[in-house]
Amino acid sequence: MNTVEGLLQMHKRYIMSSIYHNTKYDGQRLCDYFGEPMETCEKEGKDFAFLLRDMMWELPPYEHLNFMKYRSVYEKYPHLYLRSKYYILNIKDLCNHYDKYKNCDIIPVGCNCIGPIYYRMKITFYDKKTGEDFVEFYPQERIEEANETFGYILHFLMEYEGILKKIDWKDYEALEADLLSAEKKAGIQK
C-alpha cells in the first residue's frame, strides 16, 4: 500500500461522512474506492489535493531541533518526506542542506511563504552557539535569495500525490517506530 492509500485508510470514516466521499481518486469516487458505494449525490466532492492536504498531518513533522537530535534515525529513510505546515521536505534533501551548513554557526532551518501570491518569505534560522531561533523576512525583491537559502527544498500541494504514491506506507510506520525507540532511549539515558 502506498502512502496516499495509507492516509486514505486512516481517514476512511471521516471521508465517508463528508463531501469527500464523492471526491475522485484514480478515476473513481472514494466511496467506490472503499467498496461502499453511496447514492450519487449531485454535489461533487472537493478536489483530491485538498483532501490530501488535510490528511498530511499524519506524516511525521519536520521540527529542526528534533531532526538534528535524531538525524541518524532519519538518515535511514532518505526517500521519505516530512511535513512542515503546508509543505513537505525530503529527508535526503534536508540532510544535504544541513551538511551544506555544517561548518556555519547559523543554519537556515525553515521557510514560510506569506501572502496569496508569495509576496514575502519568512526564513527561520538556528544559531548553534546560542541555541536560539530567529526570523528574517525576505520581500518580493529577495524571493530568489530566500529560495536559495531554504525554499529550494520545499515541495508544494500540487506535488504531494505524485510523490506519496511512490512511497510505501510501511516505511513511514517504520520511521515512526524507530523515532519512538530513539526517544525512549534518550529519555532513559538522561
Phi, psi and omega per residue, in radians:
M1 nan 2.275 3.124
N2 -1.410 3.038 -3.051
T3 -1.131 -0.669 3.112
V4 -1.064 -0.789 3.140
E5 -1.146 -0.633 3.074
G6 -1.088 -0.750 3.111
L7 -1.151 -0.695 3.099
L8 -1.067 -0.762 3.136
Q9 -1.089 -0.696 3.128
M10 -1.107 -0.533 -3.036
H11 -1.907 0.299 -3.073
K12 -0.961 -0.859 -3.102
R13 -1.025 -0.807 3.124
Y14 -1.086 -0.809 -3.114
I15 -1.047 -0.801 -3.075
M16 -1.216 -0.340 -3.139
S17 -1.792 0.214 -3.106
S18 -2.279 3.124 3.091
I19 -1.128 -0.298 -3.141
Y20 -1.127 -0.268 3.128
H21 -1.078 -0.378 3.092
N22 -1.680 -0.010 3.120
T23 -1.206 2.486 -3.107
K24 -1.649 2.353 3.048
Y25 -2.298 2.185 -3.100
D26 0.862 0.732 3.032
G27 1.454 0.024 3.110
Q28 -2.319 2.678 3.090
R29 -1.116 2.565 -3.110
L30 -1.096 -0.585 3.101
C31 -1.092 -0.631 3.071
D32 -1.248 -0.678 3.097
Y33 -0.995 -0.718 3.133
F34 -1.404 -0.065 -3.130
G35 1.319 0.403 3.132
E36 -2.224 1.148 -3.091
P37 -1.019 2.459 3.117
M38 -2.033 2.880 3.055
E39 -1.024 2.483 3.138
T40 -1.127 2.196 3.116
C41 -1.750 2.418 -3.127
E42 -1.172 -0.436 -3.109
K43 -1.425 2.122 3.131
E44 -1.282 2.672 3.075
G45 -1.275 2.811 3.076
K46 -1.136 2.867 3.115
D47 -1.042 2.479 -3.092
F48 -1.029 -0.588 -3.135
A49 -1.015 -0.620 -3.140
F50 -1.234 -0.664 3.071
L51 -1.116 -0.788 3.141
L52 -1.064 -0.703 3.092
R53 -1.041 -0.719 3.124
D54 -1.168 -0.571 -3.108
M55 -1.437 -0.265 -3.080
M56 -1.022 -0.395 -3.092
W57 -1.122 -0.189 3.093
E58 -1.424 -0.320 3.119
L59 -1.284 2.668 3.118
P60 -1.033 2.412 -3.119
P61 -1.384 2.669 2.979
Y62 -1.653 2.004 3.032
E63 -2.241 2.060 -2.953
H64 -1.008 -0.680 -3.138
L65 -1.173 -0.719 3.098
N66 -1.149 -0.708 3.129
F67 -1.089 -0.759 3.138
M68 -1.161 -0.718 -3.096
K69 -1.173 -0.708 -3.063
Y70 -1.967 0.540 -3.083
R71 -0.988 -0.666 -3.121
S72 -1.053 -0.551 3.090
V73 -1.263 -0.829 -3.134
Y74 -1.053 -0.660 -3.095
E75 -1.055 -0.368 3.103
K76 -1.231 -0.259 -3.059
Y77 -2.223 1.035 -3.040
P78 -1.121 -0.349 -3.092
H79 -1.507 -0.150 -3.103
L80 -1.493 2.887 -3.131
Y81 -2.147 2.484 3.069
L82 -1.875 2.674 3.138
R83 -1.712 2.547 3.083
S84 -2.514 1.839 -3.053
K85 0.965 -2.040 -3.139
Y86 -1.878 0.549 3.125
Y87 -2.244 2.855 2.939
I88 -2.204 2.624 -3.098
L89 -2.276 2.316 3.121
N90 -1.315 2.373 -3.096
I91 -1.091 -0.736 3.132
K92 -1.083 -0.752 3.111
D93 -1.093 -0.688 3.090
L94 -1.101 -0.774 3.119
C95 -1.052 -0.795 3.107
N96 -1.081 -0.688 3.117
H97 -1.084 -0.835 3.135
Y98 -1.132 -0.637 3.103
D99 -1.098 -0.627 3.138
K100 -1.070 -0.486 -3.094
Y101 -1.920 0.267 -3.031
K102 -1.095 -0.468 3.130
N103 -1.727 0.235 -3.137
C104 -1.895 2.598 3.091
D105 -1.400 -0.455 -3.116
I106 -1.985 2.227 -3.114
I107 -2.140 2.267 2.982
P108 -1.270 2.164 -3.020
V109 -2.108 -0.092 -3.129
G110 -2.877 2.831 -3.090
C111 -2.600 2.521 3.080
N112 -2.466 2.220 3.076
C113 -1.462 2.392 -3.078
I114 -2.078 2.336 3.078
G115 1.718 2.776 -3.060
P116 -1.141 -0.482 3.109
I117 -2.181 0.513 3.075
Y118 0.955 1.036 3.124
Y119 -1.435 -0.161 3.033
R120 -2.580 2.728 3.004
M121 -2.244 2.554 3.118
K122 -2.001 2.095 3.120
I123 -1.862 2.273 3.061
T124 -1.692 2.327 3.117
F125 -2.026 2.633 3.077
Y126 -2.057 2.246 3.111
D127 -1.691 1.946 -3.089
K128 -1.079 -0.627 -3.086
K129 -1.187 -0.774 -3.069
T130 -1.645 -0.331 -3.069
G131 1.288 0.287 -3.104
E132 -1.836 2.666 3.014
D133 -1.746 2.641 2.972
F134 -2.558 2.798 -3.031
V135 -2.074 2.492 3.026
E136 -2.239 2.338 3.115
F137 -1.665 2.380 3.110
Y138 -1.994 1.984 3.118
P139 -1.258 3.036 -3.094
Q140 -0.838 -0.719 -3.101
E141 -1.116 -0.362 -3.095
R142 -1.980 0.306 -3.114
I143 -1.040 -0.711 -3.131
E144 -1.056 -0.716 3.098
E145 -1.110 -0.721 3.107
A146 -1.108 -0.713 3.102
N147 -1.101 -0.698 3.127
E148 -1.231 -0.472 -3.115
T149 -1.341 -0.808 3.141
F150 -2.591 -0.559 -3.031
G151 -1.031 -0.384 -3.089
Y152 -1.122 -0.304 -3.138
I153 -1.771 0.068 3.132
L154 -1.458 2.466 3.005
H155 -2.039 2.406 -2.995
F156 -1.821 2.961 -3.039
L157 -0.744 -0.808 -3.048
M158 -1.220 -0.243 3.132
E159 -1.620 -0.305 -2.974
Y160 -0.936 -0.913 -3.020
E161 -1.029 -0.860 -3.132
G162 -1.054 -0.711 -3.141
I163 -1.185 -0.871 -3.004
L164 -1.306 -0.346 3.066
K165 -1.203 -0.382 -3.092
K166 -1.533 -0.085 -3.032
I167 -1.951 2.316 3.124
D168 -1.278 2.282 -3.133
W169 -1.010 -0.590 -3.119
K170 -1.101 -0.482 3.107
D171 -1.147 -0.649 3.072
Y172 -1.186 -0.683 3.094
E173 -1.112 -0.665 3.116
A174 -1.179 -0.728 3.093
L175 -1.048 -0.823 3.136
E176 -1.025 -0.749 3.140
A177 -1.139 -0.749 3.127
D178 -1.133 -0.686 3.110
L179 -1.148 -0.737 3.121
L180 -1.075 -0.752 3.118
S181 -1.096 -0.768 3.132
A182 -1.126 -0.686 3.118
E183 -1.158 -0.673 3.098
K184 -1.139 -0.751 3.124
K185 -1.093 -0.731 3.123
A186 -1.108 -0.662 3.111
G187 -1.173 -0.637 3.134
I188 -1.231 -0.650 -3.072
Q189 -1.352 -0.138 -3.117
K190 -1.193 nan nan
